[in-house]
Each structure stands twice: as C-alpha cells, then as structure tokens.
C-alpha cells in the first residue's frame, strides 16, 4: 500500500466530492467509529478516516507515544489528499491531533483546513492536573478504563481482547498525557468546539478556551451525554456538523477563510 492508503480509510470513495472531511479517533479508537458517517452527511463530502498504527490492518505496528512525531507522520502521509477543500474533525485525542496537524500545515506553508472541529477535548493551553495513568500496573489501568466508561465491559472482561487492546490504549494515553502545548499565534481557520453536557472530564469552560486558538469564527455546541456523546448522540452531532460544513461543500474553488466573531450554542 502507498503511504496515504496506509494512513487513510474511506468507507465510500467519492471522486466528485467538493470537500474532504478528515476524521481523527479518540484514544483506543479506530476507523470503525466513523464508518457510518457518509450515510448521514452531505453527498458532496468524502469522509477520510485516519487509521493509526496498532489497529485494523496496522495491528502489528507499534503505536506512537508522543504527539509531535505522530503529527509529522500524519502530515507527510495526508498531503497528497489535501488537493481540494478539507476540514478536520477530531474527538478527544483526535482533537489534539487535528489542532496540531493544522499548526503543522501552517509551519509547512500549506493551506489550512477550512474549518477545525474539536470534540470532547479541553483547549490545549489548559493544563490537565490529573496524574499520568498510561504507565499504571495492568489492574489499576483497567480500573481507570472502567472509570472513563469508554471501553465496553465485555471487552474489559475478555482477556484475549484486552491483550490486543492494552498496547494501543497505553500508547494513546501516553500521547495524550505527555503532550505539552507550545504557545503560538492563533489559527486563521474557524474552530467549532463540541462537548457533552454530562462530561465530567471536559466541562464547558474547558471548551470555551478554544476561542483563543483562532482569529476567525469560534462556535461552541453542547450535546446531551457524557464524554462519548459522539456515539450516544451521533445523529444530533452529525446534523450539526452537516449544517456547519455545508458552506464549504458548496464551494468549488479555494478561497480565503471566513472570519467573524464568537458565538455559543447549546443543543
């Protein structure tokens, strides 16, 4: 496989698409979480899901433990697919990846995404006071996974599945917990932050901090559910996403990013 094919999966390739939506998974997540999205989004949108090492067809590859080299590798791999307007969507760890990938593109003098969607993740300049958990003994690490409520109970209680999942989860947690934000100028592209009303990890004020990371339009939308509202309220989320990206799907050519004020909405 070529490098872009190794890093990307497209559930429904669409050569006539006018917009590409690059999706970045949360810690421990894979492309499976986004596979149904093309059925619920605009027909002019091509969903491109980033497949990280250690999962799916890349199950035998070691995962990254630091964000910077991961973003560099993704950036180099995806550049050939950025030949038409595109937007980024990332949930939790995926939001970090999308944000730093946009900054990587700026450093490389490349076009930025038309819009950055960050979901279930505090703004990068807000320090997480929680202790590191990626290097806990196995029993304590599994206890932490239960607390986070993102791994199904049947998986946690299945020894063979957990033996496969444990390296992925530990490396992804290391990526998240060792990340150090480097201050820089705000991005020129609009940012939309999505959050769960009942998410104890990422309260609304943590999401509001994202407005400092853009000189363009900032919007905040809150959804029912906890940290994994991306699944429990998927239909509502995708309706909101479709409304926001429709303006870009109707554009045939590159143009300047729109700029505007700040707003907040609760759904």
N, C-alpha and C positions, 0 to 999 in steps of 0.2 A: 504493500500500500504506500501511496505517496504520503508526505508529511501532513498535508491538510486532511486527507482521508483518515489518517491515524487519529487525529485530534477531534474530528467532527463526525457527527452522525446526523443525517437529515431524514426524518421519518417520511417526508413527502417532498422530494426534489421538485423545484418549480422554476424552470429556466426563464419563465416570463415574469417572475416576481420583480416588483419595483422596490422592494425593501427586504432586507435580511434582518431577522431577529436572532441574535446570538444569546444563548442561554447558558448560564453557569450554575452548577449544582451546589447544594449545601454540603457540609462535611458528612462524609459517608454516603452521599447521594450519587446518582448516576444519571445517564440519559433517560432511563425509564420514567422518571418523574415528569418529563416534558413530552413524551411521545404522543399524547392525545391532544396536545396544544394546536396542531394545524387544523383539527376539526372544528375548533372554536374561535379561530382568528380569521382575519380578512383573507380572501383568496389571493391577494397580491403580496402576501407576506410569506417568505420562505423561512421556516424555523430551522436554525442551525444549532445543534446541541453540542457543547464541548464535552468530550469524553476524556476524563482524566486518567492517568496511569493507575493501575491496580484494580480496574473494574471492567466489566464487559469483555470485549475481545483483547483488552490490555491487562487482563487479570494477572499475568505473570510479571508485569513490570513493577518495579519499586516506585512507590509514591514519593512526591516531593515533601520535604519537611520545612521548607522556607518559602515565603510568598514571592520574593523577588525573582529567583531563578525560575519558578513556575510561570510567572507572568511573562518573563522573557521568552520562554519556550513557546507559550501560547501565542504571543505576539508574532514571533517568527513564522509559526505554522499557519496562522489565520490571515496574514497579509494578502495572499492571493485571493481570498474570498471577500475582501473588502473593496471590491471593484464597483460596487453600487451602494446607494444609501443603506445604512445599517443602524440598528440600535442595540443596546446591551440590556439584558435583564439578568440579575443575579440575586439569589436568596441566601442570606446568612454568609457563609464563606464565599459563596458566589458573588455577593455584592462587593466584597473586598477585591475579588479578582477583577470584576468589571471596572471598578473605580481605578485600580492601579493599572489595568490594561489601557484605559483611556489616557492616563498620565504617561504611560509608555509610548503610546502613539504620538502624543504631543512632543515628547523628547525626540522622537524619530522624525519629526516634521511631517507626520501623516495626518490625514483627515480624522477628526474625532467622530464618535458616534453622533447621530443626530439627536439622540436622547439617551440618558443613562437612567435605568430603573434599578433602584436598590431596595431590597426587600428583607425585612427581618434582621437588620443589622444596624447597630449604633454607628453614628458618624465616626470616621476614622480618627479624628482628633480627640475623641473622648476615650480616656484610658479605662480599661476594664480592671476593676480592683480584685476580681476573682483570682484565686490561685490556679496555677497550671495543673491540669489533670491528665494530659496526654501520656505522662510517664508513670502514672499510678500503677500499683500492682493490679493484676487482672481482676480480682474480685472487687476491688474498690473502683476500678474503671467501669466495670459493668454496672455497679451501683449508681455511678454518675450518669451512665446512659439511661438507666431507668428513670432517674430524676428528670432528665431532659425531655423524656417522652417522645423521642424522635425515632427510636428503633422499636419495631414491633415486638411484643412479648414473646411471640412464637420464635422469633429469630434469637432473642436473648437466651432463650431456654434450649436452643438447638446447638449442641456443642460443635458439630461439624460446620454449620453455617458461621458460627462465631469465630471459629479458627480461620475462616476465609476473610471475615469482615474485620477482625481485630487489627491487622496491619494497616488497612485502609483508614479505619477510624483514628488510629493513633497518629498516623502521618498527617491526616487532615486537621486533627485537633492541634498538632504541633504547628502547622501552617497558621492557624488562627491565633494561637496563644503566644507565639513568638513574634508576631507581626509588630513592627514599630513604625508608626506613621512619621513620615518626613514632611515637614511643612513646605508648602509651595503655593503658587498663585492658584486661584480658583479656576475650574474648567470653564470653557466658553459654551459648552453644551448644556441644555436644560437637564435638571435632575428631578426625578419623582421618587419619593420615599414611600414605601408601603409597609404597614405594620399591623400586628394583631392586637386588638383591644385587650385581650387577656394574656398577652405575652409578658411574663414576669422578667424575662431576660432583656427585652428591648422596649422600655416604656416610650411613650410618645415624645418626651423631651430629648431622648437619645436620638430619635429620628429627625427631630427638628434641627439638630446640629448640622445635617447635610446641607442646609441652605448656605452655610459658609463655604461650601466646596464648589459653588457655581456662581458665575457672574451673569448668568441668564435666568430663565424662569425656574422657580422651585415650587413644587407642589407636594403635599403630604396627604395620603389617604390611609384611613384606618379601617380594618375589616374585622368582622366577628372572628373569634377563635384565638388560639394561642400561637406559639412560635411557628407552628406548622399549618397556619391558615392557608398556606399555599396549596395544601391538599384539601383541607376540610371546607374551604370556601373558594375552591378553584373557579367555579363558574362565575362568581361575582368578581373575582380578581381579573379573569380574562376579559370580562365585559369592560372593566375599567381600562385595562391595558389596550384593548382594541380601540376604545374611544381616543386614547392619547396618541396612538401610533397611526391613526387613520390619516392624519395630515401628511405624514411622511410617505405612506404607501401610495398616496395620490401624486407625489412628486416624481417627475420623470428625469430630472437632472439635479446635479449637486447645486447647492446654493449656500448662502450664509446662514449660520444658526440663528434662530429667532432669540430675541432677548425680551425680558419683561420683568415684572415684579414677582412677589412671593404670594402664595396662597395656600390654604389648608382646607381639606375636605374630610368629612367622616362619612363612611358608607355603612 
